[in-house]
């Protein structure tokens, strides 16, 4: 099977995932595969299914909590599907799923196209960002998507137009139904002023530096903001800032961030997230929705 997989991309056995997730959880995967192309991805999934293995498509690992034990299957990274095309005359951009969102933003701005400035600091891939409808500053990525190219359950490549994509705050049909693998997307942007866009990006960068614990490994906001309130405010009101389990800690800088301060395990982070959720529910009667996904947890 390994030799078969190697025909269609790079393959690593017993692969460390520590540098492939932003919490830096030291998990492992039995197999880590990076296909060379969409056709190679299709062949890889066929091989995986023929061998009755579980699999998971991993983006930049920026919104997940891994288990510490080995993932007994195949983790697929689309990092080699990372093409970006900018078409200023059409006010359009195209990006493959493995491309990084900040790079797309920079390329768009370089071509005087505006709209995605809000996303310059989101450390995700295009695929992962669309999957979770990533956003900031009252904007979200799917508002700017005109179509998404996907691989369906029958391994057919399909294009889903914007009007057929359902999504809401920090979620999408791709996350809720898990029927598709996102391959690429087209974005509709507007003609803009490059210097103005750069000023917006710099302003947002300074805000992040001032308000977020960027010096520690984390996966961004842990909980979605409830309507009319902020998860961070609720967590802080429960005196949870600085609360620690193992190597994981509720950030003293921003209570809606959990940070890896000392070789935190996946279990440390998982347990702390559940503790924060249950404490807020008990003390405020607000049932916070966990934004991050637990991977391979029973």
C-alpha distance (Angstrom), angle and dihedral (degrees) to the residues before:
residue distance angle dihedral
X1 . . .
X2 3.82 . .
X3 3.78 91.2 .
X4 3.79 89.5 49.6
X5 3.80 91.9 51.3
X6 3.80 91.9 48.3
X7 3.80 89.5 62.9
X8 3.81 88.9 68.5
X9 3.80 105.6 37.1
X10 3.78 146.9 -32.0
X11 3.81 116.8 -46.9
X12 3.80 128.6 -163.2
X13 3.80 123.9 -175.5
X14 3.82 123.0 -146.9
X15 3.78 87.6 6.5
X16 3.79 122.3 -170.5
X17 3.81 113.4 -124.6
X18 3.80 96.5 -168.8
X19 3.79 94.3 107.0
X20 3.81 93.4 37.8
X21 3.80 96.8 67.8
X22 3.79 126.4 54.9
X23 3.83 94.2 -131.3
X24 3.83 86.6 59.0
X25 3.80 91.8 -132.7
X26 3.80 107.6 175.5
X27 3.79 97.9 -128.9
X28 3.79 126.2 145.1
X29 3.78 137.3 -142.5
X30 3.78 125.0 -145.7
X31 3.81 87.3 -138.9
X32 3.79 130.8 11.7
X33 3.81 114.4 -167.6
X34 3.82 131.6 -176.0
X35 3.82 112.9 -169.5
X36 3.80 119.4 -145.4
X37 3.80 95.6 -140.7
X38 3.80 144.2 -3.6
X39 3.81 90.8 -91.6
X40 3.80 89.2 51.2
X41 3.81 89.8 50.4
X42 3.81 89.4 54.8
X43 3.81 91.4 51.2
X44 3.81 91.3 47.3
X45 3.80 92.4 53.0
X46 3.81 90.5 48.3
X47 3.81 89.4 54.6
X48 3.81 91.3 46.5
X49 3.81 91.4 51.9
X50 3.80 93.1 45.5
X51 3.81 88.0 55.7
X52 3.82 92.5 45.2
X53 3.81 93.9 -123.5
X54 3.77 127.4 153.1
X55 3.79 116.7 -122.3
X56 3.76 140.6 -171.0
X57 3.81 131.0 -163.3
X58 3.81 110.3 -134.0
X59 3.80 124.3 -160.4
X60 3.79 120.1 -177.1
X61 3.80 91.4 -42.2
X62 3.80 90.8 -120.5
X63 3.81 100.7 133.1
X64 3.80 103.9 34.2
X65 3.80 141.1 89.7
X66 3.79 111.8 -145.7
X67 3.77 125.8 -152.6
X68 3.80 116.1 -115.2
X69 3.77 94.5 -129.3
X70 3.78 122.0 82.6
X71 3.78 115.3 -80.8
X72 3.81 100.6 -121.1
X73 3.77 97.0 -144.7
X74 3.77 142.8 35.6
X75 3.78 125.4 -46.9
X76 3.80 111.0 -160.0
X77 3.78 120.3 -154.4
X78 3.80 119.1 -165.8
X79 3.80 92.9 -162.1
X80 3.81 91.5 125.1
X81 3.82 90.5 56.8
X82 3.79 91.5 72.8
X83 3.79 107.3 126.8
X84 3.81 121.3 144.0
X85 3.81 126.2 -167.1
X86 3.79 124.2 -173.6
X87 3.82 120.0 -163.1
X88 3.83 107.2 -174.1
X89 3.80 93.5 177.4
X90 3.82 89.0 60.0
X91 3.82 96.7 37.0
X92 3.78 84.8 -124.8
X93 3.78 138.4 128.1
X94 3.80 130.8 -169.0
X95 3.79 124.8 -161.2
X96 3.78 134.9 175.4
X97 3.79 120.0 -127.0
X98 3.80 96.5 -104.5
X99 3.81 95.3 53.7
X100 3.79 115.7 106.6
X101 3.80 115.9 -109.9
X102 3.84 95.3 -134.9
X103 3.82 89.1 54.6
X104 3.80 90.8 53.5
X105 3.81 89.7 49.9
X106 3.80 91.1 50.8
X107 3.80 93.3 47.8
X108 3.80 90.8 49.6
X109 3.80 92.4 49.7
X110 3.81 90.7 47.0
X111 3.80 86.0 59.4
X112 3.84 93.6 46.4
X113 3.80 94.2 -108.3
X114 3.79 117.0 139.9
X115 3.79 137.1 -164.4
X116 3.79 104.8 77.9
X117 3.81 98.9 67.2
X118 3.80 90.3 110.0
X119 3.82 89.0 65.2
X120 3.81 98.6 53.8
X121 3.81 92.3 104.3
X122 3.81 99.1 42.0
X123 3.83 106.2 110.4
X124 3.79 97.7 -150.0
X125 3.76 140.2 109.1
X126 3.79 121.4 -108.9
X127 3.79 90.5 -107.5
X128 3.79 94.7 48.8
X129 3.80 92.6 44.1
X130 3.80 92.6 53.2
X131 3.81 91.8 43.1
X132 3.81 91.2 57.3
X133 3.82 96.4 28.3
X134 3.79 90.5 -122.6
X135 3.75 116.9 -149.7
X136 3.79 149.6 157.7
X137 3.79 138.6 -174.3
X138 3.82 93.3 26.7
X139 3.81 92.7 -54.8
X140 3.80 130.7 105.5
X141 3.76 133.1 -162.6
X142 3.81 98.2 -121.4
X143 3.80 91.4 61.3
X144 3.82 85.9 70.3
X145 3.80 99.0 42.5
X146 3.81 117.9 102.7
X147 3.80 96.0 -178.4
X148 3.79 141.6 -6.9
X149 3.80 124.5 -145.6
X150 3.80 111.3 -144.8
X151 3.77 143.5 173.9
X152 3.81 109.9 -126.6
X153 3.80 130.0 -149.4
X154 3.79 91.2 -87.9
X155 3.82 90.9 52.3
X156 3.78 93.8 -108.2
X157 3.80 119.3 142.8
X158 3.81 110.4 -125.3
X159 3.79 136.4 175.6
X160 3.80 115.8 -137.6
X161 3.79 114.7 -161.2
X162 3.80 121.6 -139.2
X163 3.80 94.7 -106.1
X164 3.81 89.7 59.5
X165 3.81 95.1 49.9
X166 3.80 115.2 94.4
X167 3.78 117.6 -158.1
X168 3.77 143.7 146.6
X169 3.80 139.6 177.7
X170 3.83 107.7 -23.2
X171 3.78 96.0 -20.0
X172 3.79 142.1 75.2
X173 3.77 142.8 -175.5
X174 3.80 87.4 -93.9
X175 3.81 91.4 60.4
X176 3.79 96.4 39.6
X177 3.81 99.3 45.6
X178 3.82 102.9 26.4
X179 3.80 92.0 -156.7
X180 3.78 96.2 127.5
X181 3.77 141.7 52.9
X182 3.80 109.4 -142.3
X183 3.81 111.6 -128.5
X184 3.81 105.1 170.8
X185 3.79 144.3 -26.0
X186 3.78 141.5 -147.5
X187 3.80 120.2 -137.0
X188 3.79 130.2 -156.7
X189 3.80 112.0 -144.8
X190 3.80 136.9 168.9
X191 3.76 133.4 -116.5
X192 3.78 108.0 -99.3
X193 3.76 147.6 161.8
X194 3.79 113.8 -84.1
X195 3.82 96.0 -149.4
X196 3.80 91.4 49.8
X197 3.80 91.3 50.4
X198 3.81 91.0 49.1
X199 3.81 89.9 51.3
X200 3.81 90.6 52.3
X201 3.80 91.2 49.2
X202 3.79 92.2 49.3
X203 3.80 91.6 48.2
X204 3.80 90.5 52.6
X205 3.81 90.6 46.7
X206 3.79 91.9 54.1
X207 3.80 90.5 48.4
X208 3.80 90.8 53.3
X209 3.79 92.3 48.9
X210 3.80 90.3 50.8
X211 3.80 97.2 45.9
X212 3.81 109.1 26.8
X213 3.84 132.0 66.1
X214 3.80 94.1 -121.9
X215 3.81 92.5 158.2
X216 3.83 91.4 71.9
X217 3.81 131.6 60.9
X218 3.80 110.3 -99.4
X219 3.78 140.4 141.3
X220 3.78 98.3 -123.7
X221 3.78 122.9 -111.5
X222 3.79 111.7 10.1
X223 3.80 98.2 -162.6
X224 3.79 133.7 35.2
X225 3.78 114.8 -113.9
X226 3.81 109.5 -105.3
X227 3.78 115.0 -125.7
X228 3.79 110.7 -76.8
X229 3.80 94.8 4.8
X230 3.80 143.8 63.1
X231 3.79 126.3 -111.9
X232 3.80 90.5 -143.9
X233 3.81 92.0 56.1
X234 3.80 92.1 50.2
X235 3.80 92.7 48.4
X236 3.80 91.5 47.9
X237 3.82 90.6 49.0
X238 3.80 87.5 59.7
X239 3.83 90.8 56.7
X240 3.79 92.3 -115.9
X241 3.80 99.0 133.4
X242 3.78 107.7 120.4
X243 3.82 93.5 13.4
X244 3.79 109.2 147.9
X245 3.77 138.4 -162.2
X246 3.78 113.6 -176.0
X247 3.80 107.7 -47.4
X248 3.81 94.6 -20.1
X249 3.80 122.6 93.6
X250 3.80 139.4 -179.7
X251 3.79 101.7 -117.1
X252 3.80 116.1 -108.6
X253 3.79 87.6 -151.1
X254 3.81 97.9 53.3
X255 3.80 118.9 8.5
X256 3.82 93.8 -153.0
X257 3.80 90.4 64.6
X258 3.79 123.8 81.6
X259 3.77 111.5 -160.6
X260 3.78 135.7 -161.2
X261 3.80 102.3 -125.2
X262 3.80 99.9 162.9
X263 3.81 119.2 15.4
X264 3.79 93.8 -59.7
X265 3.77 116.8 -162.7
X266 3.76 124.4 -137.7
X267 3.79 87.6 -107.9
X268 3.84 91.0 54.6
X269 3.80 91.3 53.6
X270 3.80 94.7 41.3
X271 3.82 92.1 49.8
X272 3.80 92.8 46.9
X273 3.81 93.0 49.7
X274 3.81 90.4 51.2
X275 3.81 91.1 47.0
X276 3.80 92.3 51.7
X277 3.80 91.6 46.7
X278 3.80 93.7 49.2
X279 3.81 94.0 44.4
X280 3.80 93.1 51.3
X281 3.81 90.4 47.1
X282 3.80 91.9 50.1
X283 3.81 96.1 45.6
X284 3.82 102.4 35.6
X285 3.82 104.1 19.1
X286 3.82 89.0 -126.1
X287 3.80 114.4 133.8
X288 3.81 101.6 -148.5
X289 3.81 115.0 -150.4
X290 3.80 111.7 -128.7
X291 3.80 108.0 -127.8
X292 3.79 97.2 -168.6
X293 3.80 122.0 78.4
X294 3.79 124.8 -126.6
X295 3.79 108.8 -138.3
X296 3.84 120.3 -148.6
X297 3.81 94.7 -8.6
X298 3.79 117.0 149.6
